[in-house]
Amino acid sequence: MRIYIIAVGDELLSGRILDYNTHWVAKRLSGIGFTVVGASMVPDDKGEIVEAVRRALSKADLVIITGGLGPTPGDVTIEALAEALNQNLILNEEALRMVERRYMDLYELGHVREPGAGGERAKMALLPEGGKPVFNEVGVAPGVVVKKNGKLIVALPGVPSEMMYLLEKVIPLLEKPEAMYQSVEDFIDEGDESLVALALKEVMNELPDVFIKTYPSGFGGKVRMKVIASTKARGREDAEAKLRKAITLLKEKVAKRKAEAPS
C-alpha cells in the first residue's frame, strides 16, 4: 500500500513548531511494511489543502493528513477534505456524541467551564458524507476515516500525542502488506564516499531488492561511515539474511578498492 502524508499548519511552515507528525507516521508505517511515496506541508488554507489532497490521491492508496481538526475558524482540514472528495459536509451524530463525551469528561475534571458540544464545538463533528469518526480519548476532535474510489483518507489531530494514539487505532483498519520492512545499521572504516560509491552500486546491482544509503561524517583516515541497508521480505529471518549478505558484500568490495587504490 502506497502512503502519502500531508501535514497541515501555518506554525509548521513558519518553523515555530517542528513537524514531528510526518516523521512519526513515516517511521511507524514504513516499519510495518507500507511504502511512503511522498509527503508535503501546507498552510491552514482550504485551497492549498484541497490541492494537496487531490495530488496525494493521484500518487497513493492511503492519504494521512495531520492537523486542522479543531473548533477554531483556522481549522479547515475537514472542510477542505470534503471539497477535495466532492462530498457534502454533514453533522455526524456519532462524532457529535464523541465530542459531547469528551467535553463532559473535561468539565468533570474542571478543565472547561461547561459541558456540551454546542456552538463552535459542534464543528468537530462535521464530517464528509460517508466518513467515520475515530474516538479521541487523548484530546477532543475525533479522527476521520473516509473511503473514496477504493482509496482511504485518514485525518488525524495535529497534537502529536493525539495523532500517535489515533494512528494506532487506525492501523488495524489498513490492508496489511505482504512483505515486512527491515533495516540494519553498520559502519565502514572509510571517510571517502566517492570510493564507496562504485562498490555500493555493484552491491545494489547484485542485490536489487536491498537499498543501501551511506552517511559520511567527515573526512580523514579515522572517520567511519554509517551504512543503513533496508529491504522488504515475507519474514524477518529472510530480511535479516539479505541485509547481512549486503553489508558483508559491501565491506568486501570497499576493502578491495582501498587495497587497489594508489597510496
N, C-alpha and C positions, 0 to 999 in steps of 0.2 A: 504494500500500500504506500503510495506516494503522499507525502505530507508537506503542506505549505503553512508557514506561521506568519501571522500578522500581529504586530504589537502596536496598540493604539495609545496615543497620549502626547500632548504638547510638551509635557515635562520630560519625556524621553528625548525628543528632538532638541530640546534646549540644553540637555546634559545635566539637568537638575537631579534626575533620577536615572540610575543605571538600569538598563533593560535586562534584568535578571531572568525575566519570564521566558524570553526566547531561548536563552542558554539552557534553562532547565527543561523546557519542553523538548528541545532538540536532543539533549543528552538522554532524557528519560525514554523517549520513544525510539531513538536510534539504538539505544541499548537493548531493546527487546525485539529488534529486527525490522523496524519500519525504516523507510527511506525518506529523509528530509530533503526535498528538492529545491527549497528556497525559503526565504524569509524577508520581510520588509517591515519598516517602521513608518507609521503615518500619523498625522496630527488628528486632533479631535475635530475633524471636518467631515461632514457627511459625504460630500462629493468624493473626497480622497479615499474614504473608507469603501465606498461603493466601487470605485475603480480598482482598489486593491483586492477586494473580494472577487470580483469578476476575473481579474488577471490570475489570481491564485487558483480559481476553479478551472481555468484553462490549462493549468500545469499539474494539478494534483487531484487525488481521490478524496483526501481529507484536508480541510482547512481549519486551523485552530486560530482563533482570534482572542487576544487578551486585552482587557481594559475597556472602559467606557460603558459599564453596565449600571452605573449608579443613578441616583434620583435627580441630579443637577441638570440644568439646561445644556451643559457642555458634554454630557454623557449621551452620545448619539450613535453608538455602535449598533444597537439592535434596530434602530430606525433605518440606518444605512444598510444593514443586512437584509431587512425586508425589501428595501428598494432594489438591492443588487439581485435578489432572487425573484423579483417581480411578484411579491406576495403581499397581502394585506397585513397590517399590524393590528393585532386584536388583544383584548384583555383576556388573559388565560386564567381561568378560575383556579386551577391547581397552583399556578405560580403565585396568585394573589394570596391563597391560603398559606403558602410558604413564607411570604413576606410578612403576613399578619402574625404568624407563629414566631418569627424571629424578633419582631418588634415587641411582642408580648414578653419574650424571654428577656430582652434588653430593658424593658420597662420594669420588670420584676427585680432585675439586678440594680436598678437605679441609674442606668446608663442613658436613658432617654426620658423626656418629661411625660410622654403619653404613649399608649399602645395604639394599635390600629394601622391599617395600610391605606388610609385615605390621602387625598391631596397629591403632593409630589411623590409620595412613597409608592403610589399605585403605578407609577411609571415603570418600576422594576418588574411589574407583572405583565407588561406589554411584550408579546412575542410575535414573530412572524407566523402566519397561519400554518398550522401543522407542526409547529415547533414544540418541543418537550422541555419542561424545566427540570433542572437538577438541584435538589435542595442544598443550600449552603449553610452548614452548621457553624462555619467559622465567621462569616460575615452576614450579609443580608441578601444582596442581589443573587437570585438563582443563576446558575449556568444555563445555557440554552443549547439544545441539540436539534438540528434541522437536517432532514434528508431531502435532496433535490436531484432528480435525474440520475439516481444511482450514486450520488456523491454525498458526503457528510460534512456538515459545517458545525463546529463547536465554538461557542462564545463563552469565555471564562472571565471572571473578575480580574482586575489588574493588580490588586494587592497580592504579592507573592504567596503568602500563607494560604489565602483563599484559592488562588489559582492551583497551587500544588495539591491541595485537598480535593478539589473538584476534578482535577485531571485524573486522579486515581479512581474516582467514581466513574469516569467516562471510559477509561481504558478497557474494562470488561465488555463494553459495547462494540469495540472495534474488532474487525476481522483479523484474526491472528496470522502473522506472516509464517510462511512455511519454513523459512530459514532464520536462524538466530544470528545476531550480530555479536562479534567477539573482537577484542583488540588487546594488544600487548605492547608494553614499552620496554625498550632496551637502550643500550648506549654503544657507540662505536668510538674507539680511541683515534679520532681524526677530526680536525677542525676545518679542513678544506672541502666545502660542499661540492666544488667542481670536480674533485677527484672521486667523490662518491656518486656523482650524477650518472655516469655511464654504467657503473655496477648496479645502481638502483634500477635503471632502465632495463638491463638484462634480466634482473630478477623478476620484474613485473611482466616482462615478455614471457618468461618461462612459467610463471605462476600468475596468470591473468586474473584469477579470482581473489588475489590478495592485493590490497592497496597499501603502499608504504610512503610515509612522509618523514622527512628529516628536519630537524630543528637545530641549526648550529648555534652555539652560544658564544662564538668569538673566533679568534684565530690564534694559532700558536701550537707548539708541539705537544703541550699537555692538555689541550682543550678536548673535551669529549662531546660528541654529537648525539643528541637524543633521537631515537628512531621509534616511530609509532606505526605498527602494522595492524591492519584490520581486515576482516573478511566476514562472509556470511556462510553458514553451513547448517545442515539439518540437526547437528548435535554438537555439544560443547567439545567432546573429545576430537571430533573431526576438525573443528575450527582450530583448536589448540595445536593439533598436529600440523596443519597448514601453516600456521603462524611460526611455529618453531622451525619448520623447514625453510621458510622465507628469511627469517633472521639469520639462521646459520649460513645459508647460501650467500646472503649479502655480506656478512663478515668475511667469508672466504674470498669473495671477489674483491672486496676492498683491500684485504691483506695482500692479495696477488698484485693488484695495481700499485700499491705502495712499494712492494718489493721491486717491481719493474720500472718504477719512476726514477728518473735520473736524480742523483744525490746533489 
